[in-house]
Amino acid sequence: MTKPGARLLWLDLARGLAVISMIIAHTAPWGGVFVGTEYLTAPWFAMLVGISLLLAWEKAGSRVGAPGGRAGAFIAANVARGVLLILAGELLQRAYWQIDVVLQTLGLFTIVLAPLVVLVGRRRWVWAAISVAMVAASPLLMDASRDWLLSSGSAGDWTGRLVSWGAAGAHYRVTTFLAIAAAGLAVAPSLLSGRAAGPRGLATAGVLLVGSGAAIVGGRLSPLGADAYSGTWPEIIGVILLSLSATWFCAWLVAALGEARTRRW
């Protein structure tokens, strides 16, 4: 358990490793062991954003004041943050045309997720249901929205951009991010209560990792496919399990090392 107001070291560790994964994904040659970062980086960011939003809302909700006012202020602050991410992403996309910048999708994702966090809170079964629903719907929405963009000719305007960031994107989609984040939020109470500690915690991370590999390899061997960013059902399930495994492992590692050794490390 973590003292109220204290930083969650496993969450800080996960954020740091996610940044390292991003650097590897953008600099390592394609293929080999480093291809795993292509499956992990963006999904892990989405999961950590979801858990961080929940913690931020709980902190905001504990303050003195009208609950409705706190909810409104929290949502407004995250809408503003999302808009800033979108604008920053658009600027970076113009400067770095050769890569697909993720910030716009993360910005829209933040705008969509903040009200859900306020409504759902720590109701893990609701988050699990949202994750299952979005896993099922995301590939269908991706195909339908891509067909609409081709037929409407709106791909270059702001409507087309929003549709692309929301569901049709070549690499990143809010629908997929929501499935991933909801899965993380479904297990967040277990992580926050310290259940990742001990041998069972390490075993859980291992089982999740094996499940991720099975989903991705099985998908790649099937007609559905499971290439990184493809948005197929096996790929989405695989990256959810991979992100859960990485997060669970960070929580286990901090519990195993202890706070003092983790801080020194």
N, C-alpha and C positions, 0 to 999 in steps of 0.2 A: 504494500500500500504506500501511496505517496502523500506526504503532508499537504494540507490545503495551502494553495498558493505557491508550492514548490514546483520547479520545473520537472517535467517528465523526461528523464534522461533517455529512456528508450525511444521516445518520440524525437528528441533532438538527434540521437544516433541515426534513426531511420531517415530523417531529413538530410543529414550529412551524407549518408551512403547513397541516397537518391541522387544527390548532386554529383557524386563521383560516378554513379551509373550513367548519368546524362553526359558527362564529359567523355566517358569511354564510348558511349553510343555514337557520339559525334566525331570521334577522332580515330577509333580503331578501324582497321580494315574489315570489310564485310566478310563474314564466315568465321568458322572456328568457335571457340568457347565464348568469345566476346559478343556473339550474336544474341546471347541471352539478355544483354542490356537493352536490346531493341524491344524485347517483350516486357521488360520490367519497368523502364524509366517512367514513361508517361502514365501508365496505370498506377504505379506506386505514388507518384505525385498526386493523382486524383484521390487515392485512398487516404493519403496523409492530409490533404486539404479537407476531406470530409470529417476525419477525426478531430482536426484542429478547429473546424467550425463548431463542432459539438461542444468542445471544451470552452471555446470563446463564448458561446451562448450560455452555457452553465455559469460561467463567471459573470457575464452581464446580468443574467437572471437573478443572481444572488444579491445584487445591489439594491439599495433602498429606492423605492419609486413605484409608480403604477406599472403592473405587468404589461399592459398594452403599450405603454410608452417605451418600455425597455425593448419589447419585440420590434416595434416600429423603428426605433433607433438602430437596433442591431441589423435589421434587414436593409435599412437605408445606407448604413455604413458599408455593408458588403455589396450592395448594388453599386455604390460609388467606387469601391475597390475593383469590382468587376469591369466597370466602364474604363477605369484607368488601365487595367490589364489589356483590354481590347485595343485601346488607343496605342499603348506601348507596343503591342504585338503588330499592329498595322505599320507603325514606323519601322520596326525591325524587319518586317517582311519586305518592305521596299528596299532596305539596305542589304538584306541577305536573301535575295530572290531564289538562290539555289537550294534553300532548305525550307521546310514547312514549319513555320513558327507556331508553337503550341499555345502561346499566351492568349490569343483571341478565344480559343476554345475553353481554356481555363477560366477566362473572364466571364464568359456566358454561363459556364458551369457554376461558378460561384454565385451568380445572380439567381440561377434556378434553385441551387441547393440551399441557400440561406433560409428561405421561407419554410422549406421542408424540415430543416433542423429545428426551427422554432415549433412547428406543429407536432413533430414526431418525438423529439428528444431522445431518450434512451430506450424507447420501445423496440427492443431488438427484433421481435417477430414481425413488426411492421417493416423495419428496414430489410429483413430477409425477404419478405414478400415483394417489396419494391425491387430488390436486386433480381429476384427470379423473373419478375415481370419484364424488367428492362433487358435482361439477358435474352428472353424470348422475343421481345419486340425490336431490339436494336438492329439486327440484320435486315428485318423486314422494312423498317423505317428507312434504313440506309438505301436499300434498293428503290423503294418508292420515291424517296426524295431526289435521288439521282435521276430517275426517269422524269420527274417533274421539272428539274432544272434543265434537262436536255430539251424538253418540249416547250418550256415557257420562255427560254432565252433570257432568264434572269440571273444567270450565273455571275455576271460582272457587277451587278448593283448590290445595294445593301441588303435587299431581301434575299438575294442569292447567297450572300456571305453568311447571313444568319442561318439560313437553311443548311449551308455547308458546315458551319461550326456546330450546329445542332445535331445533324443526323447524317449528312451526305459526304462528309470530309474524306479525303483520300487516306489520311492517317489518323486524325483525331476527331472524336465526335462526343458531344455532350451526352447522348443517349448511352454510349458505352461507358463514359466516365461515371455516370450516375449509377449504372449497374455495379461498377467496381467500388465506388464510395459507399453505396448502401451495404454491400457485403462487409466492408470494413467497419461501418457503424453498427452492424449487427453483432460483431464480435468485440467491439470496443469495450463494453462493460466487463467482459472477461479479462481483457488486457489491463484495464484500469484497476481491477480487483486483485491483480497479481497472480492470476492462474497460469501465466506462462512460465513461472518459476519451476525449477526442479527438472528431473528427468522426463516427466510427462510433457513439460513445455517443449523441450528439445525434440521429443518424439512427435509431438503435434506439428512442429515446424517441418520435420522430415516427411511426415505423411502428406502434408499439404504440398510440399515440393514434388514428391513422387506423383501425386495426383495431377499437378500442373504439367509435368512432363508427359504423363499418359494422355492427357487431353490434347496437348499440342502435337505430339507425335502421332496419335491416333487421327487427329484432324488432318495432318499433312499427308497421311496415307489414304485418306478418304476423299471422295469427290468434293466435299465441302471445303477442304483446305484449312490451314491454320497459320499462314504466313503472318509475321508481325504486322500489326496495324490493319489486317485484312477485314476485321469486323465480323468474321464468321462465328457461329456458335462455339465451335471448339476453341477458337482463339480467345474469345471473351472469357470462357470458363477457365482456360489455361492461365490467362494473365491475372484473373481474380485470385486463383489459388496461389500463383507465384507471389503476388503482392501480399497476400495474407501470410504466406510462409516467411517472407522477408521481414515483415513487421513483427510477427510472432517470435522470430529468431532474435531480433533486436531486444525485445522485451525479456526473453530468456537470458540473453547474454548479460544484460545489465543486472538482472537478478543474480546471476552466477558470479559476476565479478564484484558486485557490491558498488554502492554509489561512489565511495572514495576512489577505488581503483578505476572505475569507469571515467570519473572526472580527470584523473591523471592521464589516462589513455587518450 
